[in-house]
Amino acid sequence: MTSKIPRATTRAATRAIAASLALTATALGVTGCDSAAAGTALKGGRLEIPVAGGTAVVDTTSLAVTARTGDGRRLVLSEAAGGGLGKPGPVTRTDEGARWSYPAKGLKVTARSERGRLRISLRSDRDGSVSWPVTGTDPAASAVQLPRGEGLDIPVRDAFWNGEKGGLAGSTADVGGDLALPLWGYSMKGGAGQEGHGGHGVSYLAPTDIGTSLRFASSGGRLRATAAHAFSAGEGTRDYDITFALTDGNPVAPAADYRSYLSQHGQLGSLREKIRQNPANGKLLGAFHAYVWGEGRTASGVERLKKLGVDRMWLGYDAGPDGMDAKAVGAAKKAGYLVGPYDSFANGQDPKSADSPNAKWPGRVYPDFCIRKADGTAETGFGGRGCYLSSRAFEKAEPGKHYLADRTHTMVANGADSYFLDVDATGEAFRDHGKGHEMTKAGDRKYRLDRMRRLARDLVLGSESAQAWAHQVLAFNHGSGTPVADGLWKLERDKEKWGGWAPQKAPKNFFQPVQLPDDLATAMYDPKYRVPLYETALHGSLVNAERWELSYDKLPRQKTTRALLAMLYNTPLNYVLDGPTIKQHGPELAALQKYFSPLHRAAGTERMTSFRWLTGDRTVQRTVFGDGALTVTANFGTRPHDGLPGGCVDAKLQSDAQPRRLCPARLSG
């Protein structure tokens, strides 16, 4: 089952494909349906609203939502809101749909058709909460899509994920904080395709993600997901919107729907445009990423990489007395590499005792800029040290004090042309009660975006685990490629197994190989659960990689799987390098980068237009980028498939007569 995302083109072949997948295109919201209000009907409290691919039916007494598809299927999109809403007020037809209220809950509701989707908006006149939509209850629901990191597609009856080992059932995700994209989805049994995919599905988007959470429960051995929203005047979250779209059931359809939504609202970033504005961004295409230590930070270390045949790299280093000097930076730029420091504007400590140069600030930034809780105490900083610093306090002070500009100028005085700004693009936003720099979480996002936008004018900017709201200002991110499970944090705290911060020039927490526990390996890297939601939504907008502490060599047992995923998703591998590592693993890195470079140069600015499984066990997977600019087939299994050996990947550029093959395990002997 293939999910195509057609676009206007003059190519006859593509027109034919688009025509054959007309239902898919409309189901993903690519074609609008805003004139549908004329077809809205109200029948005994049931509001019928035309949407792409069928008709949505909203029960105005309970907010239960169903749909009738064009081929006659009835789908349950949401059960009634949890806890009840009370008696509804009268329903009034509008130009776009209808509106009504639930006086007992202080809620006003509008429902309308918007570009082929059903959009339901709730506005509360008081603080409180609502548990809705209640999803995954349709008996035909077969799989749930969750944007944890790059993305997961989980069969609803899967014993691992329904049980304690999977860690999903009984958990709650902050949509605005924990998920890489503000969405989720379900696929339904029936119709064409494998495992119930390829017939019908539903995409849920949460534009008002701050204050919204998603709780998973196992009911009768099946996973269901219930969203909840906290209405708060203080947080500015009195409005709550959810959109529903009918899809073809493909596992990446919700992400395709979200990409379409961003484009329709003028919010979709373009890596091509970022390269036009700052040509140095173009050096990300084809580059692997690495944090460097010891000899890796020297000119000789850079030259060793170049001699191995590595034509493009992003090299990062932490701040401090042992950073990269101007000679090393010059060597990196001469080699065609990007190079830049790691920094953070989020933490502050007493300058007299700070254990990190990034946490030292001049004057009274610490403690005056500390984020304050409602009781006036400071928000304790990362690792229990110092405090988190207010982005609004910095923005108010910047015109006169230039704290951030001065910090940046100092950090790139060696000629660095890139910058990795930790934390700023992640989901952890703060409400600040500090006098003179009060802000909501939405305000925190805005002030972070403002300062990242300034940095991106002259530097190739990256950040940590970038959520969708930040993707327009970033060229790359480290972290959103990793579907982190909770067990990872526990493992990282075990310094004996994971490694600590010593020795200084090669900290074991980066360099010491680790064997993931079986359950954690399954939750994060089992390819049968992995799907490219993030790349479907944002490939061609920014470059996405895994977390920095999960370098390619950190997890030896996952190396082949991670290499295949990187090539399949057209995303770079992330390394840590010092002199001994370059000597030991440099040839392998060079061979992998040599394979990746032409593929990413050709398709790094393209969108992912197709993802599908070629086998029922999901071990053979295929992606397509652009209008066939690149096609990649990966075999995660042990048996050959159509001539492709297990553990290998074939990639074919549009100009290639034959595919290019890579078998990563053969490189690491």
C-alpha positions as semicolon CSV with decimal commas, in nm:
position;residue;x (nm);y (nm);z (nm)
1;M;0,000;0,000;0,000
2;T;0,154;0,321;-0,120
3;S;0,070;0,670;-0,005
4;K;0,142;0,913;-0,285
5;I;0,131;1,287;-0,234
6;P;0,063;1,421;-0,583
7;R;0,156;1,774;-0,687
8;A;0,099;1,977;-0,998
9;T;0,326;1,852;-1,274
10;T;0,344;1,839;-1,649
11;R;0,467;1,483;-1,656
12;A;0,209;1,251;-1,806
13;A;0,321;0,957;-1,594
14;T;0,278;1,149;-1,271
15;R;-0,064;1,271;-1,383
16;A;-0,166;0,911;-1,441
17;I;-0,045;0,809;-1,095
18;A;-0,227;1,102;-0,937
19;A;-0,546;1,009;-1,117
20;S;-0,526;0,649;-1,002
21;L;-0,479;0,765;-0,644
22;A;-0,746;1,034;-0,641
23;L;-0,902;0,902;-0,322
24;T;-0,565;0,905;-0,147
25;A;-0,493;1,261;-0,257
26;T;-0,823;1,396;-0,133
27;A;-0,804;1,191;0,184
28;L;-0,472;1,357;0,265
29;G;-0,632;1,697;0,231
30;V;-0,438;1,792;-0,081
31;T;-0,753;1,903;-0,260
32;G;-0,982;2,141;-0,077
33;C;-1,349;2,115;0,002
34;D;-1,428;2,457;0,151
35;S;-1,750;2,498;-0,042
36;A;-1,895;2,204;0,149
37;A;-2,093;2,419;0,391
38;A;-2,380;2,413;0,147
39;G;-2,397;2,038;0,198
40;T;-2,403;2,059;0,578
41;A;-2,711;1,898;0,729
42;L;-2,854;1,880;1,080
43;K;-3,065;1,577;1,164
44;G;-3,183;1,540;1,522
45;G;-2,864;1,662;1,685
46;R;-2,642;1,489;1,430
47;L;-2,445;1,734;1,218
48;E;-2,336;1,607;0,877
49;I;-2,042;1,786;0,718
50;P;-1,891;1,687;0,381
51;V;-1,518;1,613;0,394
52;A;-1,274;1,481;0,139
53;G;-1,346;1,112;0,089
54;G;-1,688;1,108;0,256
55;T;-1,907;1,273;0,517
56;A;-1,828;1,343;0,882
57;V;-2,110;1,310;1,134
58;V;-2,084;1,497;1,465
59;D;-2,319;1,413;1,751
60;T;-2,374;1,756;1,903
61;T;-2,499;1,604;2,228
62;S;-2,169;1,430;2,307
63;L;-1,900;1,522;2,050
64;A;-1,892;1,165;1,920
65;V;-1,770;1,171;1,559
66;T;-1,823;0,913;1,286
67;A;-1,773;0,917;0,912
68;R;-1,928;0,761;0,604
69;T;-1,669;0,699;0,335
70;G;-1,727;0,726;-0,036
71;D;-1,740;0,346;-0,067
72;G;-1,999;0,310;0,207
73;R;-1,784;0,228;0,512
74;R;-1,881;0,365;0,853
75;L;-1,585;0,467;1,067
76;V;-1,577;0,572;1,431
77;L;-1,345;0,874;1,458
78;S;-1,419;0,951;1,824
79;E;-1,639;0,826;2,102
80;A;-1,825;1,075;2,320
81;A;-1,616;1,313;2,529
82;G;-1,507;1,161;2,858
83;G;-1,691;1,272;3,170
84;G;-1,986;1,415;2,981
85;L;-2,046;1,768;2,861
86;G;-2,394;1,840;2,991
87;K;-2,696;1,940;2,789
88;P;-2,600;2,120;2,466
89;G;-2,739;2,455;2,362
90;P;-2,917;2,506;2,031
91;V;-2,725;2,437;1,712
92;T;-2,689;2,729;1,471
93;R;-2,594;2,683;1,108
94;T;-2,309;2,902;0,983
95;D;-2,158;2,971;0,641
96;E;-1,891;2,709;0,708
97;G;-2,072;2,455;0,927
98;A;-2,240;2,502;1,263
99;R;-2,191;2,623;1,619
100;W;-2,336;2,531;1,957
101;S;-2,243;2,528;2,325
102;Y;-2,227;2,322;2,643
103;P;-2,328;2,578;2,906
104;A;-2,254;2,353;3,205
105;K;-1,891;2,323;3,094
106;G;-1,859;2,680;2,968
107;L;-1,772;2,557;2,618
108;K;-1,856;2,705;2,279
109;V;-1,808;2,475;1,982
110;T;-1,778;2,529;1,609
111;A;-1,756;2,252;1,351
112;R;-1,673;2,316;0,989
113;S;-1,523;2,173;0,676
114;E;-1,177;2,314;0,610
115;R;-0,988;2,208;0,297
116;G;-1,134;1,861;0,306
117;R;-1,091;1,812;0,682
118;L;-1,340;1,833;0,965
119;R;-1,222;2,099;1,208
120;I;-1,379;2,121;1,551
121;S;-1,290;2,417;1,773
122;L;-1,369;2,446;2,142
123;R;-1,345;2,770;2,339
124;S;-1,381;2,769;2,716
125;D;-1,489;3,061;2,933
126;R;-1,324;2,906;3,239
127;D;-1,025;2,700;3,343
128;G;-1,086;2,328;3,320
129;S;-1,027;2,035;3,089
130;V;-1,188;1,806;2,835
131;S;-1,099;1,448;2,744
132;W;-1,163;1,428;2,371
133;P;-1,133;1,295;2,105
134;V;-1,147;0,935;2,223
135;T;-0,984;0,743;1,939
136;G;-0,901;0,390;1,833
137;T;-1,236;0,249;1,946
138;D;-1,357;0,144;1,601
139;P;-1,348;-0,238;1,588
140;A;-1,180;-0,209;1,249
141;A;-0,888;-0,004;1,386
142;S;-0,577;-0,209;1,311
143;A;-0,276;0,016;1,379
144;V;-0,195;0,345;1,547
145;Q;0,061;0,597;1,419
146;L;0,258;0,791;1,678
147;P;0,526;1,057;1,606
148;R;0,763;0,951;1,879
149;G;1,088;1,071;1,724
150;E;1,086;0,973;1,355
151;G;0,769;0,774;1,398
152;L;0,606;0,444;1,493
153;D;0,326;0,236;1,343
154;I;0,197;-0,007;1,606
155;P;-0,063;-0,281;1,547
156;V;-0,333;-0,216;1,806
157;R;-0,329;-0,581;1,919
158;D;0,050;-0,604;1,945
159;A;0,126;-0,782;2,273
160;F;0,456;-0,598;2,328
161;W;0,303;-0,251;2,311
162;N;-0,010;-0,349;2,505
163;G;0,203;-0,484;2,786
164;E;0,439;-0,344;3,043
165;K;0,751;-0,408;2,835
166;G;0,643;-0,169;2,559
167;G;0,580;0,111;2,807
168;L;0,307;0,268;2,593
169;A;-0,018;0,143;2,748
170;G;-0,091;0,356;3,054
171;S;0,143;0,635;2,943
172;T;0,061;0,996;2,859
173;A;0,245;1,204;2,601
174;D;0,247;1,583;2,604
175;V;0,155;1,660;2,244
176;G;0,330;1,996;2,265
177;G;0,629;1,858;2,453
178;D;0,692;1,490;2,388
179;L;0,584;1,430;2,029
180;A;0,792;1,540;1,731
181;L;0,475;1,635;1,540
182;P;0,134;1,742;1,678
183;L;-0,060;1,449;1,536
184;W;-0,155;1,085;1,557
185;G;-0,351;0,849;1,337
186;Y;-0,518;0,513;1,292
187;S;-0,545;0,266;1,007
188;M;-0,851;0,047;0,958
189;K;-0,893;-0,309;0,840
190;G;-1,046;-0,372;0,503
191;G;-0,985;-0,259;0,150
192;A;-0,666;-0,311;-0,044
193;G;-0,325;-0,338;0,113
194;Q;-0,147;-0,537;0,384
195;E;-0,234;-0,571;0,750
196;G;-0,541;-0,357;0,711
197;H;-0,350;-0,068;0,554
198;G;-0,433;0,073;0,216
199;G;-0,806;0,092;0,271
200;H;-0,916;0,354;0,523
201;G;-0,769;0,553;0,807
202;V;-0,797;0,877;0,997
203;S;-0,550;1,154;1,070
204;Y;-0,580;1,371;1,381
205;L;-0,399;1,705;1,391
206;A;-0,372;1,920;1,704
207;P;-0,288;2,277;1,597
208;T;-0,335;2,393;1,958
209;D;-0,077;2,151;2,092
210;I;0,023;2,344;2,405
211;G;-0,189;2,211;2,689
212;T;-0,287;1,902;2,490
213;S;-0,192;1,548;2,591
214;L;-0,248;1,200;2,451
215;R;-0,306;0,906;2,684
216;F;-0,275;0,546;2,570
217;A;-0,470;0,262;2,727
218;S;-0,501;-0,108;2,655
219;S;-0,866;-0,210;2,648
220;G;-0,944;-0,569;2,568
221;G;-0,591;-0,613;2,437
222;R;-0,626;-0,318;2,197
223;L;-0,453;0,018;2,208
224;R;-0,670;0,327;2,214
225;A;-0,566;0,690;2,250
226;T;-0,758;0,967;2,424
227;A;-0,658;1,329;2,389
228;A;-0,712;1,580;2,667
229;H;-0,679;1,957;2,673
230;A;-0,627;2,183;2,974
231;F;-0,806;2,516;2,938
232;S;-0,609;2,785;3,124
233;A;-0,641;3,161;3,105
234;G;-0,295;3,201;3,256
235;E;-0,138;2,976;2,994
236;G;-0,345;3,122;2,711
237;T;-0,490;2,780;2,627
238;R;-0,862;2,854;2,640
239;D;-0,891;2,747;2,272
240;Y;-0,866;2,386;2,154
241;D;-0,875;2,273;1,791
242;I;-0,866;1,924;1,641
243;T;-0,885;1,837;1,272
244;F;-0,997;1,501;1,135
245;A;-0,906;1,377;0,786
246;L;-0,999;1,053;0,614
247;T;-0,694;0,881;0,468
248;D;-0,610;0,574;0,264
249;G;-0,478;0,398;0,575
250;N;-0,112;0,421;0,478
251;P;0,102;0,446;0,794
252;V;0,252;0,781;0,694
253;A;-0,081;0,934;0,586
254;P;-0,122;1,146;0,905
255;A;0,220;1,303;0,842
256;A;0,131;1,367;0,478
257;D;-0,188;1,532;0,600
258;Y;0,016;1,750;0,835
259;R;0,260;1,852;0,561
260;S;-0,037;1,951;0,347
261;Y;-0,182;2,147;0,641
262;L;0,144;2,335;0,693
263;S;0,165;2,419;0,323
264;Q;-0,195;2,537;0,309
265;H;-0,135;2,769;0,606
266;G;0,195;2,910;0,477
267;Q;0,393;2,735;0,752
268;L;0,601;2,483;0,556
269;G;0,972;2,556;0,555
270;S;1,197;2,497;0,254
271;L;1,558;2,388;0,271
272;R;1,605;2,519;-0,082
273;E;1,497;2,862;0,037
274;K;1,726;2,840;0,339
275;I;2,016;2,759;0,106
276;R;1,922;3,055;-0,114
277;Q;1,927;3,286;0,188
278;N;2,248;3,137;0,332
279;P;2,443;2,928;0,076
280;A;2,645;2,762;0,355
281;N;2,332;2,562;0,438
282;G;2,391;2,378;0,113
283;K;2,694;2,207;0,267
284;L;2,455;2,001;0,478
285;L;2,360;1,806;0,166
286;G;2,558;1,483;0,165
287;A;2,716;1,548;0,504
288;F;2,737;1,309;0,797
289;H;2,743;1,472;1,141
290;A;2,995;1,426;1,422
291;Y;3,091;1,573;1,756
292;V;3,469;1,578;1,784
293;W;3,710;1,525;2,072
294;G;4,082;1,516;2,119
295;E;4,260;1,491;1,783
296;G;3,924;1,516;1,608
297;R;3,926;1,887;1,698
298;T;4,260;1,952;1,534
299;A;4,357;2,040;1,180
300;S;4,537;1,705;1,148
301;G;4,222;1,518;1,254
302;V;4,016;1,702;0,994
303;E;4,277;1,631;0,728
304;R;4,270;1,260;0,812
305;L;3,896;1,254;0,742
306;K;3,947;1,431;0,412
307;K;4,222;1,187;0,309
308;L;3,983;0,899;0,376
309;G;3,756;1,043;0,107
310;V;3,493;1,206;0,328
311;D;3,374;1,495;0,111
312;R;3,124;1,656;0,348
313;M;3,081;1,662;0,727
314;W;2,919;1,871;0,997
315;L;3,164;1,891;1,288
316;G;3,051;2,009;1,629
317;Y;3,239;2,065;1,953
318;D;3,157;2,179;2,304
319;A;3,264;2,514;2,442
320;G;3,562;2,555;2,671
321;P;3,939;2,582;2,661
322;D;3,976;2,274;2,440
323;G;3,744;2,382;2,160
324;M;3,846;2,400;1,796
325;D;4,100;2,671;1,720
326;A;4,106;2,887;1,409
327;K;4,354;2,656;1,234
328;A;4,130;2,352;1,280
329;V;3,821;2,548;1,175
330;G;4,005;2,672;0,868
331;A;4,105;2,317;0,779
332;A;3,744;2,202;0,814
333;K;3,612;2,479;0,591
334;K;3,886;2,413;0,335
335;A;3,777;2,048;0,329
336;G;3,421;2,156;0,249
337;Y;3,292;2,078;0,597
338;L;3,064;2,275;0,825
339;V;3,193;2,340;1,173
340;G;3,035;2,497;1,478
341;P;3,011;2,502;1,858
342;Y;2,755;2,349;2,089
343;D;2,586;2,613;2,302
344;S;2,281;2,663;2,518
345;F;2,096;2,979;2,620
346;A;1,873;2,781;2,855
347;N;2,085;2,733;3,167
348;G;2,238;2,965;3,422
349;Q;2,457;2,897;3,724
350;D;2,653;3,104;3,971
351;P;2,961;3,205;3,765
352;K;3,185;3,134;4,065
353;S;3,089;2,768;4,081
354;A;2,940;2,685;3,737
355;D;3,048;2,345;3,606
356;S;2,984;2,434;3,241
357;P;3,103;2,735;3,041
358;N;2,762;2,749;2,871
359;A;2,600;2,820;3,209
360;K;2,821;3,120;3,288
361;W;2,672;3,462;3,211
362;P;2,788;3,817;3,285
363;G;2,637;4,058;3,533
364;R;2,323;3,946;3,709
365;V;2,182;3,724;3,434
366;Y;2,204;3,463;3,705
367;P;1,989;3,481;3,914
368;D;1,782;3,771;3,777
369;F;1,686;3,589;3,454
370;C;1,584;3,264;3,627
371;I;1,239;3,139;3,531
372;R;1,016;3,165;3,837
373;K;0,735;2,935;3,938
374;A;0,408;3,071;4,074
375;D;0,548;3,053;4,429
376;G;0,850;3,260;4,328
377;T;1,108;2,982;4,343
378;A;1,344;2,932;4,051
379;E;1,286;2,659;3,794
380;T;1,573;2,422;3,866
381;G;1,807;2,382;3,570
382;F;1,916;2,075;3,379
383;G;2,059;1,802;3,597
384;G;1,947;1,981;3,914
385;R;2,201;2,261;3,866
386;G;2,136;2,633;3,862
387;C;1,817;2,741;3,688
388;Y;1,648;2,757;3,353
389;L;1,675;3,107;3,209
390;S;1,383;3,309;3,075
391;S;1,380;3,364;2,700
392;R;1,170;3,676;2,753
393;A;1,420;3,821;2,999
394;F;1,692;3,778;2,737
395;E;1,480;3,933;2,461
396;K;1,394;4,236;2,675
397;A;1,760;4,291;2,764
398;E;1,911;4,217;2,424
399;P;1,874;4,563;2,261
400;G;2,080;4,724;2,535
401;K;2,293;4,447;2,685
402;H;2,358;4,220;2,383
403;Y;2,409;3,914;2,603
404;L;2,317;3,667;2,330
405;A;2,489;3,852;2,046
406;D;2,809;3,887;2,251
407;R;2,799;3,518;2,344
408;T;2,753;3,416;1,981
409;H;3,030;3,643;1,852
410;T;3,270;3,498;2,108
411;M;3,175;3,141;2,018
412;V;3,232;3,187;1,643
413;A;3,539;3,413;1,666
414;N;3,742;3,115;1,539
415;G;3,560;3,138;1,203
416;A;3,294;2,873;1,267
417;D;3,006;2,886;1,018
418;S;2,753;2,673;1,207
419;Y;2,590;2,673;1,550
420;F;2,413;2,405;1,752
421;L;2,179;2,565;2,004
422;D;2,068;2,303;2,253
423;V;1,715;2,293;2,398
424;D;1,563;2,587;2,208
425;A;1,363;2,385;1,953
426;T;1,252;2,108;2,191
427;G;0,906;2,074;2,336
428;E;0,995;2,172;2,691
429;A;0,858;2,525;2,712
430;F;0,802;2,717;3,035
431;R;0,557;2,952;3,193
432;D;0,747;3,225;3,375
433;H;0,606;3,419;3,671
434;G;0,925;3,620;3,721
435;K;0,857;3,991;3,774
436;G;0,923;4,187;3,457
437;H;0,964;3,882;3,234
438;E;0,636;3,697;3,274
439;M;0,550;3,468;2,981
440;T;0,334;3,176;2,878
441;K;0,464;2,862;2,709
442;A;0,350;3,005;2,376
443;G;0,545;3,320;2,456
444;D;0,851;3,110;2,539
445;R;0,829;2,952;2,193
446;K;0,797;3,293;2,030
447;Y;1,103;3,439;2,203
448;R;1,308;3,129;2,122
449;L;1,203;3,154;1,757
450;D;1,303;3,521;1,749
451;R;1,657;3,451;1,868
452;M;1,698;3,141;1,651
453;R;1,584;3,341;1,350
454;R;1,857;3,599;1,415
455;L;2,123;3,328;1,440
456;A;2,006;3,161;1,120
457;R;2,074;3,473;0,913
458;D;2,450;3,415;0,918
459;L;2,504;3,066;1,060
460;V;2,395;2,714;0,968
461;L;2,169;2,664;1,267
462;G;2,070;2,341;1,437
463;S;1,896;2,253;1,760
464;E;1,787;1,960;1,973
465;S;1,495;1,732;1,881
466;A;1,327;2,005;1,680
467;Q;0,951;2,003;1,692
468;A;0,747;2,114;1,395
469;W;0,685;2,465;1,531
470;A;1,060;2,540;1,504
471;H;1,141;2,379;1,170
472;Q;1,113;2,697;0,963
473;V;1,410;2,864;1,134
474;L;1,644;2,562;1,149
475;A;1,864;2,401;0,888
476;F;1,917;2,080;1,086
477;N;1,831;1,909;1,411
478;H;1,978;1,632;1,624
479;G;1,728;1,411;1,801
480;S;1,402;1,394;1,610
481;G;1,531;1,089;1,428
482;T;1,529;0,892;1,754
483;P;1,206;0,738;1,892
484;V;1,322;0,761;2,252
485;A;1,161;0,520;2,497
486;D;1,163;0,592;2,871
487;G;1,405;0,309;2,940
488;L;1,680;0,504;2,761
489;W;1,700;0,769;3,034
490;K;1,731;0,501;3,303
491;L;2,011;0,335;3,108
492;E;2,196;0,665;3,058
493;R;2,193;0,725;3,433
494;D;2,375;0,395;3,487
495;K;2,731;0,527;3,452
496;E;2,887;0,180;3,472
497;K;2,695;0,055;3,170
498;W;2,657;0,382;2,978
499;G;2,975;0,564;3,078
500;G;3,042;0,896;3,248
501;W;3,203;1,226;3,155
502;A;3,562;1,102;3,192
503;P;3,813;1,105;3,041
504;Q;3,780;1,465;2,926
505;K;3,908;1,411;2,571
506;A;3,700;1,097;2,511
507;P;3,408;1,078;2,758
508;K;3,280;0,725;2,798
509;N;2,917;0,835;2,780
510;F;2,986;0,911;2,414
511;F;3,249;0,653;2,323
512;Q;3,178;0,345;2,533
513;P;2,974;0,091;2,333
514;V;2,646;-0,017;2,490
515;Q;2,418;-0,315;2,445
516;L;2,057;-0,202;2,468
517;P;1,825;-0,424;2,671
518;D;1,606;-0,628;2,438
519;D;1,284;-0,443;2,523
520;L;1,446;-0,104;2,470
521;A;1,599;-0,216;2,142
522;T;1,256;-0,335;2,026
523;A;1,082;-0,011;2,128
524;M;1,338;0,209;1,953
525;Y;1,487;0,017;1,662
526;D;1,272;-0,276;1,555
527;P;1,215;-0,187;1,187
528;K;0,872;-0,347;1,173
529;Y;0,742;-0,066;1,397
530;R;0,942;0,219;1,244
531;V;0,780;0,454;0,990
532;P;0,906;0,790;0,857
533;L;0,641;1,027;0,989
534;Y;0,887;1,312;1,051
535;E;1,046;1,278;0,708
536;T;0,707;1,256;0,536
537;A;0,608;1,581;0,705
538;L;0,936;1,774;0,694
539;H;1,192;1,617;0,459
540;G;1,310;1,891;0,228
541;S;1,248;2,147;0,503
542;L;1,541;2,066;0,732
543;V;1,795;1,787;0,787
544;N;1,714;1,543;1,066
545;A;1,952;1,312;1,254
546;E;1,960;1,102;1,569
547;R;2,057;1,220;1,916
548;W;2,423;1,310;1,975
549;E;2,475;1,067;2,262
550;L;2,355;0,782;2,035
551;S;2,642;0,794;1,790
552;Y;2,657;0,532;1,517
553;D;2,923;0,331;1,700
554;K;2,761;0,362;2,044
555;L;2,512;0,082;1,969
556;P;2,703;-0,193;1,785
557;R;2,408;-0,432;1,759
558;Q;2,191;-0,170;1,589
559;K;2,450;-0,050;1,336
560;T;2,310;-0,230;1,032
561;T;1,950;-0,134;1,113
562;R;2,044;0,231;1,173
563;A;2,246;0,250;0,852
564;L;1,957;0,106;0,651
565;L;1,711;0,346;0,816
566;A;1,939;0,641;0,738
567;M;1,962;0,549;0,371
568;L;1,590;0,465;0,349
569;Y;1,490;0,797;0,508
570;N;1,765;0,997;0,336
571;T;1,897;1,124;0,671
572;P;2,261;1,148;0,787
573;L;2,430;0,932;1,047
574;N;2,562;1,103;1,360
575;Y;2,905;1,017;1,509
576;V;3,149;1,107;1,784
577;L;3,512;1,114;1,672
578;D;3,857;1,141;1,824
579;G;4,196;1,030;1,694
580;P;4,165;0,658;1,780
581;T;3,806;0,647;1,652
582;I;3,903;0,800;1,320
583;K;4,180;0,541;1,290
584;Q;3,954;0,249;1,382
585;H;3,624;0,346;1,222
586;G;3,726;0,613;0,972
587;P;3,733;0,383;0,664
588;E;3,385;0,251;0,749
589;L;3,253;0,606;0,798
590;A;3,407;0,711;0,467
591;A;3,247;0,421;0,279
592;L;2,904;0,493;0,428
593;Q;2,934;0,866;0,359
594;K;3,050;0,801;0,002
595;Y;2,731;0,601;-0,056
596;F;2,507;0,855;0,118
597;S;2,649;1,176;-0,027
598;P;2,515;1,160;-0,385
599;L;2,177;1,037;-0,262
600;H;2,134;1,323;-0,017
601;R;2,266;1,582;-0,259
602;A;2,001;1,471;-0,507
603;A;1,708;1,431;-0,267
604;G;1,786;1,626;0,050
605;T;1,574;1,919;-0,067
606;E;1,294;1,696;-0,198
607;R;0,991;1,576;-0,006
608;M;0,932;1,209;0,067
609;T;0,649;1,117;-0,167
610;S;0,600;0,748;-0,091
611;F;0,659;0,491;0,180
612;R;0,548;0,130;0,169
613;W;0,620;-0,219;0,290
614;L;0,700;-0,471;0,020
615;T;0,653;-0,779;0,241
616;G;0,386;-0,878;0,488
617;D;0,636;-0,901;0,773
618;R;0,744;-0,540;0,706
619;T;1,112;-0,634;0,668
620;V;1,143;-0,494;0,316
621;Q;1,056;-0,126;0,283
622;R;1,068;0,133;0,006
623;T;1,071;0,512;-0,009
624;V;1,051;0,756;-0,298
625;F;1,161;1,121;-0,295
626;G;1,033;1,394;-0,526
627;D;0,900;1,286;-0,865
628;G;1,124;0,981;-0,862
629;A;1,446;1,173;-0,791
630;L;1,546;0,888;-0,560
631;T;1,401;0,543;-0,486
632;V;1,542;0,342;-0,194
633;T;1,466;-0,020;-0,100
634;A;1,594;-0,162;0,230
635;N;1,586;-0,526;0,338
636;F;1,594;-0,548;0,718
637;G;1,538;-0,923;0,709
638;T;1,770;-1,220;0,668
639;R;1,633;-1,360;0,342
640;P;1,683;-1,208;-0,006
641;H;1,392;-1,026;-0,166
642;D;1,387;-0,979;-0,543
643;G;1,763;-1,018;-0,546
644;L;1,826;-0,778;-0,258
645;P;2,013;-0,961;0,022
646;G;1,908;-0,925;0,382
647;G;2,084;-0,642;0,564
648;C;2,136;-0,447;0,241
649;V;1,988;-0,144;0,067
650;D;1,947;-0,049;-0,298
651;A;1,919;0,316;-0,402
652;K;1,844;0,438;-0,751
653;L;1,875;0,798;-0,863
654;Q;1,658;0,905;-1,151
655;S;1,964;0,912;-1,378
656;D;2,092;0,569;-1,271
657;A;2,065;0,273;-1,506
658;Q;2,109;0,032;-1,214
659;P;2,059;0,071;-0,839
660;R;2,352;0,134;-0,605
661;R;2,389;-0,131;-0,335
662;L;2,515;-0,100;0,022
663;C;2,554;-0,386;0,272
664;P;2,672;-0,206;0,591
665;A;2,775;-0,515;0,788
666;R;3,041;-0,592;0,528
667;L;3,213;-0,261;0,605
668;S;3,271;-0,312;0,978
669;G;3,477;-0,629;0,973
